[in-house]
Amino acid sequence: MTTTDIQTPHATASGPADWFARAEAWLDARGRGAWIAAMVLGFVLAWPVGLAILAYVIWSKRMSNPSSPSRWARGARCGGMSRRSATMQAPSGNAAFDAYRADTLRRLEEEQTNFESFLTRLREARDKAEFDQFMDERADRDDDGGDATAA
C-alpha cells in the first residue's frame, strides 16, 4: 500500500462548511444571477433562508462589481477625486487621443481648482455677511437696551 492509497478522514468528510464552500463556489461561478435566484428561492421556500442569503450577499459584497467600484471607493483608492487613477494615465496607443485626453484632464483639473476657489470666496462672503448682520443686530440691541433702562 502506498501513501497515495491512504485517504485522510478530512479528505472524505463533507461537513456543513465543505458543503457551504462548494455551494458558494458554484454560485460564484454562475455570477450574480445565480445569487439572486438563490435568494429569491430562499425567500419562497422559507423567508429566514432568503434573509440569511441576502445578509450574506450584502456582508460579503457579492453584488459589487470589482471592475467598476463605487465613486466613493474610487476616490478613496486614488487619494481623492482630483488625482488621476493609474488607468487614466496609461497611454491608449493613439497619440492624438492621448494629447486630447491630457488637455481635457488638465482643463478639468483647472476648472475644479477655479470652482473650489470660487466656493471658498463664496463661503467667506457669506460668513462676512452673517457676521456683519450679527454686529448690526448687536448694535441695535445695545441702542434699544440703553433706551429701555432709561425709562
Backbone as CSV, one residue per row, in Angstrom:
resi,resn,N_x,N_y,N_z,CA_x,CA_y,CA_z,C_x,C_y,C_z
1,MET,0.836,-1.165,0.000,0.000,0.000,0.000,0.890,1.240,0.000
2,THR,0.596,2.193,-0.871,1.391,3.415,-0.951,0.702,4.522,-0.178
3,THR,1.438,5.618,-0.020,0.861,6.745,0.721,-0.272,7.403,-0.038
4,THR,-0.315,7.245,-1.341,-1.407,7.850,-2.109,-2.692,7.065,-1.971
5,ASP,-2.605,5.787,-1.576,-3.801,4.986,-1.401,-4.518,5.304,-0.096
6,ILE,-3.799,5.867,0.882,-4.400,6.169,2.174,-5.061,7.536,2.104
7,GLN,-6.313,7.559,2.468,-7.042,8.823,2.484,-7.218,9.268,3.921
8,THR,-7.029,10.526,4.122,-7.225,11.054,5.468,-8.705,11.261,5.709
9,PRO,-9.118,11.274,6.972,-10.540,11.485,7.266,-11.022,12.856,6.804
10,HIS,-10.114,13.844,6.776,-10.517,15.185,6.357,-10.842,15.245,4.869
11,ALA,-10.188,14.405,4.077,-10.421,14.432,2.636,-11.771,13.831,2.281
12,THR,-12.240,12.868,3.050,-13.503,12.222,2.709,-14.688,12.844,3.433
13,ALA,-14.419,13.542,4.511,-15.526,14.132,5.273,-16.093,15.324,4.513
14,SER,-17.392,15.409,4.526,-18.033,16.564,3.889,-19.007,17.160,4.889
15,GLY,-18.466,18.059,5.684,-19.267,18.701,6.716,-20.035,19.875,6.150
16,PRO,-20.750,20.573,7.005,-21.524,21.735,6.565,-20.648,22.821,5.964
17,ALA,-19.441,22.997,6.495,-18.559,24.043,5.968,-18.121,23.703,4.547
18,ASP,-17.829,22.425,4.310,-17.413,21.998,2.975,-18.574,22.153,1.992
19,TRP,-19.770,21.773,2.407,-20.931,21.912,1.540,-21.186,23.380,1.216
20,PHE,-21.067,24.234,2.248,-21.278,25.666,2.041,-20.231,26.240,1.080
21,ALA,-18.980,25.841,1.235,-17.909,26.331,0.356,-18.157,25.900,-1.090
22,ARG,-18.589,24.649,-1.266,-18.886,24.182,-2.631,-20.071,24.923,-3.233
23,ALA,-21.112,25.156,-2.427,-22.284,25.893,-2.927,-21.906,27.329,-3.271
24,GLU,-21.096,27.929,-2.434,-20.646,29.302,-2.684,-19.829,29.372,-3.977
25,ALA,-18.922,28.430,-4.174,-18.108,28.405,-5.394,-18.989,28.177,-6.628
26,TRP,-19.983,27.301,-6.493,-20.888,27.030,-7.605,-21.669,28.284,-7.987
27,LEU,-22.188,29.009,-6.972,-22.944,30.229,-7.249,-22.033,31.317,-7.816
28,ASP,-20.813,31.435,-7.274,-19.871,32.433,-7.787,-19.531,32.166,-9.248
29,ALA,-19.408,30.884,-9.611,-19.068,30.537,-10.997,-20.190,30.938,-11.957
30,ARG,-21.424,30.993,-11.471,-22.555,31.333,-12.328,-22.936,32.806,-12.270
31,GLY,-22.319,33.568,-11.365,-22.492,35.015,-11.366,-23.616,35.524,-10.474
32,ARG,-23.920,36.801,-10.677,-24.921,37.495,-9.854,-26.308,36.888,-9.979
33,GLY,-26.652,36.494,-11.174,-27.980,35.930,-11.409,-28.241,34.708,-10.539
34,ALA,-27.223,33.884,-10.358,-27.377,32.693,-9.525,-27.595,33.088,-8.070
35,TRP,-26.872,34.101,-7.601,-27.059,34.554,-6.218,-28.463,35.131,-6.026
36,ILE,-28.928,35.881,-7.008,-30.268,36.462,-6.922,-31.323,35.355,-6.947
37,ALA,-31.128,34.375,-7.838,-32.070,33.260,-7.911,-32.093,32.473,-6.601
38,ALA,-30.920,32.242,-6.019,-30.865,31.526,-4.742,-31.562,32.318,-3.648
39,MET,-31.395,33.623,-3.677,-32.040,34.474,-2.676,-33.559,34.415,-2.821
40,VAL,-34.039,34.557,-4.048,-35.486,34.515,-4.290,-36.039,33.145,-3.905
41,LEU,-35.339,32.098,-4.302,-35.782,30.746,-3.947,-35.789,30.565,-2.430
42,GLY,-34.788,31.123,-1.778,-34.752,31.057,-0.316,-35.940,31.760,0.307
43,PHE,-36.312,32.927,-0.229,-37.485,33.640,0.293,-38.765,32.862,0.022
44,VAL,-38.849,32.204,-1.135,-40.058,31.448,-1.475,-40.199,30.231,-0.569
45,LEU,-39.105,29.501,-0.368,-39.174,28.283,0.436,-39.330,28.595,1.920
46,ALA,-38.491,29.454,2.430,-38.543,29.816,3.853,-37.888,31.177,3.986
47,TRP,-38.649,32.171,4.421,-38.130,33.531,4.427,-36.854,33.708,5.241
48,PRO,-36.620,32.955,6.328,-35.346,33.137,7.031,-34.140,32.720,6.184
49,VAL,-34.331,31.723,5.333,-33.237,31.291,4.452,-32.917,32.403,3.455
50,GLY,-33.943,32.974,2.868,-33.734,34.075,1.934,-33.099,35.274,2.606
51,LEU,-33.523,35.545,3.822,-32.956,36.653,4.578,-31.485,36.380,4.908
52,ALA,-31.165,35.151,5.233,-29.774,34.785,5.519,-28.911,34.937,4.273
53,ILE,-29.421,34.527,3.132,-28.671,34.672,1.883,-28.488,36.147,1.557
54,LEU,-29.541,36.932,1.733,-29.439,38.376,1.490,-28.388,39.007,2.395
55,ALA,-28.401,38.653,3.667,-27.413,39.197,4.608,-26.007,38.791,4.196
56,TYR,-25.831,37.535,3.784,-24.507,37.073,3.361,-24.051,37.791,2.097
57,VAL,-24.949,37.986,1.162,-24.600,38.663,-0.088,-24.172,40.106,0.191
58,ILE,-24.891,40.764,1.083,-24.537,42.145,1.432,-23.223,42.178,2.198
59,TRP,-23.082,41.287,3.172,-21.889,41.267,4.008,-20.635,40.939,3.203
60,SER,-20.735,39.993,2.289,-19.565,39.567,1.513,-19.348,40.415,0.272
61,LYS,-20.240,41.370,0.019,-20.146,42.253,-1.151,-20.128,41.464,-2.460
62,ARG,-20.946,40.428,-2.521,-21.021,39.597,-3.720,-21.616,40.360,-4.912
63,MET,-22.457,41.360,-4.641,-23.101,42.075,-5.732,-22.268,43.235,-6.257
64,SER,-21.185,43.572,-5.555,-20.351,44.669,-6.052,-19.497,44.148,-7.200
65,ASN,-19.322,44.986,-8.191,-18.554,44.615,-9.364,-17.132,45.121,-9.182
66,PRO,-16.146,44.233,-9.071,-14.786,44.702,-8.830,-14.215,45.519,-9.978
67,SER,-14.748,45.378,-11.190,-14.226,46.150,-12.311,-14.764,47.571,-12.334
68,SER,-15.868,47.838,-11.628,-16.383,49.206,-11.561,-16.816,49.531,-10.143
69,PRO,-15.860,49.866,-9.276,-16.219,50.175,-7.892,-16.996,51.472,-7.785
70,SER,-17.587,51.669,-6.644,-18.385,52.867,-6.443,-17.517,54.114,-6.501
71,ARG,-18.140,55.259,-6.669,-17.410,56.518,-6.767,-16.607,56.773,-5.502
72,TRP,-17.204,56.457,-4.346,-16.516,56.702,-3.094,-15.273,55.833,-2.998
73,ALA,-15.392,54.556,-3.356,-14.248,53.653,-3.288,-13.159,54.079,-4.263
74,ARG,-13.554,54.524,-5.457,-12.562,55.011,-6.424,-11.833,56.207,-5.863
75,GLY,-12.567,57.136,-5.255,-11.943,58.335,-4.705,-11.011,57.993,-3.559
76,ALA,-11.401,57.043,-2.714,-10.549,56.655,-1.591,-9.298,55.953,-2.093
77,ARG,-9.447,55.124,-3.114,-8.298,54.401,-3.639,-7.332,55.337,-4.346
78,CYS,-7.831,56.328,-5.024,-6.986,57.250,-5.775,-6.463,58.377,-4.903
79,GLY,-6.883,58.443,-3.663,-6.431,59.512,-2.792,-7.240,60.778,-2.974
80,GLY,-8.364,60.691,-3.570,-9.220,61.857,-3.793,-9.661,61.906,-5.240
81,MET,-10.711,62.661,-5.498,-11.245,62.703,-6.848,-10.397,63.557,-7.781
82,SER,-9.520,64.428,-7.244,-8.742,65.300,-8.117,-7.541,64.589,-8.722
83,ARG,-7.122,63.475,-8.128,-5.989,62.738,-8.680,-6.456,61.782,-9.749
84,ARG,-5.617,61.601,-10.750,-5.952,60.660,-11.814,-5.586,59.255,-11.391
85,SER,-6.407,58.295,-11.768,-6.085,56.914,-11.435,-5.053,56.389,-12.426
86,ALA,-4.457,55.267,-12.096,-3.409,54.702,-12.932,-3.945,54.329,-14.308
87,THR,-5.205,53.909,-14.386,-5.752,53.520,-15.680,-5.973,54.730,-16.580
88,MET,-6.218,55.897,-15.992,-6.416,57.087,-16.810,-5.092,57.606,-17.360
89,GLN,-3.959,57.277,-16.734,-2.669,57.755,-17.188,-2.040,56.831,-18.214
90,ALA,-2.536,55.633,-18.350,-1.966,54.688,-19.298,-2.234,55.164,-20.721
91,PRO,-1.212,55.143,-21.575,-1.421,55.582,-22.957,-2.306,54.591,-23.711
92,SER,-3.109,55.137,-24.614,-4.026,54.287,-25.366,-3.389,53.747,-26.638
93,GLY,-2.285,54.349,-27.059,-1.650,53.937,-28.303,-1.965,54.906,-29.432
94,ASN,-2.958,55.758,-29.258,-3.323,56.754,-30.251,-2.818,58.102,-29.734
95,ALA,-1.812,58.669,-30.396,-1.162,59.892,-29.918,-2.128,61.072,-29.897
96,ALA,-2.979,61.177,-30.909,-3.916,62.299,-30.962,-4.913,62.215,-29.803
97,PHE,-5.412,61.017,-29.552,-6.358,60.854,-28.456,-5.685,61.113,-27.115
98,ASP,-4.452,60.606,-26.948,-3.736,60.829,-25.693,-3.513,62.321,-25.444
99,ALA,-3.185,63.076,-26.495,-2.989,64.525,-26.347,-4.311,65.206,-25.985
100,TYR,-5.393,64.807,-26.646,-6.716,65.359,-26.351,-7.115,65.050,-24.914
101,ARG,-6.894,63.790,-24.493,-7.247,63.381,-23.137,-6.437,64.164,-22.109
102,ALA,-5.139,64.311,-22.342,-4.287,65.055,-21.410,-4.741,66.514,-21.314
103,ASP,-5.064,67.120,-22.460,-5.519,68.509,-22.462,-6.863,68.642,-21.734
104,THR,-7.768,67.720,-21.997,-9.085,67.762,-21.357,-8.958,67.567,-19.848
105,LEU,-8.138,66.615,-19.418,-7.955,66.395,-17.990,-7.309,67.601,-17.316
106,ARG,-6.348,68.229,-17.995,-5.714,69.428,-17.447,-6.739,70.546,-17.298
107,ARG,-7.579,70.717,-18.336,-8.626,71.741,-18.296,-9.632,71.475,-17.178
108,LEU,-10.030,70.214,-17.029,-10.987,69.856,-15.976,-10.392,70.083,-14.587
109,GLU,-9.125,69.739,-14.411,-8.489,69.988,-13.117,-8.398,71.485,-12.835
110,GLU,-8.117,72.279,-13.880,-8.066,73.731,-13.718,-9.448,74.276,-13.352
111,GLU,-10.486,73.771,-14.033,-11.856,74.191,-13.704,-12.225,73.803,-12.279
112,GLN,-11.801,72.614,-11.857,-12.097,72.174,-10.492,-11.408,73.093,-9.489
113,THR,-10.153,73.439,-9.744,-9.428,74.350,-8.856,-10.114,75.708,-8.803
114,ASN,-10.499,76.225,-9.974,-11.192,77.521,-10.020,-12.519,77.462,-9.271
115,PHE,-13.264,76.368,-9.441,-14.554,76.237,-8.784,-14.382,76.152,-7.271
116,GLU,-13.372,75.390,-6.829,-13.128,75.287,-5.391,-12.738,76.637,-4.807
117,SER,-11.942,77.417,-5.530,-11.589,78.752,-5.031,-12.824,79.661,-5.022
118,PHE,-13.709,79.521,-6.024,-14.955,80.277,-6.041,-15.808,79.936,-4.820
119,LEU,-15.916,78.634,-4.512,-16.691,78.219,-3.343,-16.088,78.775,-2.055
120,THR,-14.773,78.808,-1.981,-14.117,79.374,-0.797,-14.454,80.852,-0.654
121,ARG,-14.354,81.598,-1.765,-14.701,83.031,-1.732,-16.173,83.222,-1.373
122,LEU,-17.033,82.363,-1.915,-18.462,82.459,-1.626,-18.730,82.213,-0.134
123,ARG,-18.088,81.200,0.437,-18.262,80.928,1.870,-17.755,82.092,2.711
124,GLU,-16.604,82.652,2.320,-16.056,83.791,3.067,-16.998,84.994,2.991
125,ALA,-17.574,85.229,1.815,-18.505,86.354,1.665,-19.764,86.124,2.503
126,ARG,-20.257,84.890,2.512,-21.438,84.570,3.308,-21.136,84.728,4.797
127,ASP,-19.969,84.234,5.207,-19.587,84.384,6.615,-19.458,85.847,6.997
128,LYS,-18.880,86.666,6.114,-18.722,88.094,6.394,-20.094,88.760,6.492
129,ALA,-21.018,88.397,5.573,-22.354,88.978,5.606,-23.077,88.583,6.897
130,GLU,-22.948,87.321,7.310,-23.581,86.886,8.554,-22.977,87.614,9.753
131,PHE,-21.655,87.780,9.740,-21.009,88.485,10.849,-21.436,89.951,10.891
132,ASP,-21.483,90.590,9.713,-21.933,91.993,9.671,-23.361,92.123,10.177
133,GLN,-24.235,91.172,9.799,-25.611,91.189,10.266,-25.661,91.016,11.784
134,PHE,-24.836,90.122,12.306,-24.772,89.914,13.750,-24.331,91.189,14.457
135,MET,-23.313,91.836,13.925,-22.815,93.063,14.550,-23.863,94.178,14.491
136,ASP,-24.597,94.284,13.352,-25.657,95.294,13.236,-26.763,95.025,14.252
137,GLU,-27.177,93.749,14.383,-28.215,93.393,15.346,-27.743,93.664,16.771
138,ARG,-26.488,93.398,17.027,-25.942,93.649,18.365,-25.916,95.147,18.660
139,ALA,-25.542,95.952,17.645,-25.536,97.405,17.829,-26.948,97.919,18.061
140,ASP,-27.934,97.387,17.311,-29.329,97.787,17.509,-29.810,97.398,18.906
141,ARG,-29.432,96.213,19.374,-29.817,95.755,20.697,-29.227,96.659,21.778
142,ASP,-27.971,97.011,21.581,-27.333,97.898,22.557,-28.017,99.263,22.583
143,ASP,-28.409,99.763,21.394,-29.101,101.045,21.338,-30.469,100.938,22.005
144,ASP,-31.201,99.878,21.720,-32.533,99.665,22.314,-32.413,99.394,23.812
145,GLY,-31.395,98.660,24.193,-31.205,98.328,25.598,-30.904,99.574,26.427
146,GLY,-30.192,100.516,25.892,-29.899,101.749,26.606,-31.141,102.573,26.844
147,ASP,-32.069,102.563,25.855,-33.312,103.323,25.997,-34.228,102.652,27.020
148,ALA,-34.205,101.315,27.090,-35.102,100.593,27.990,-34.711,100.820,29.439
149,THR,-33.442,100.942,29.731,-33.024,101.147,31.114,-33.265,102.566,31.580
150,ALA,-33.303,103.510,30.621,-33.538,104.907,30.984,-35.010,105.138,31.309
151,ALA,-35.896,104.319,30.792,-37.321,104.536,31.005,-37.839,104.033,32.286
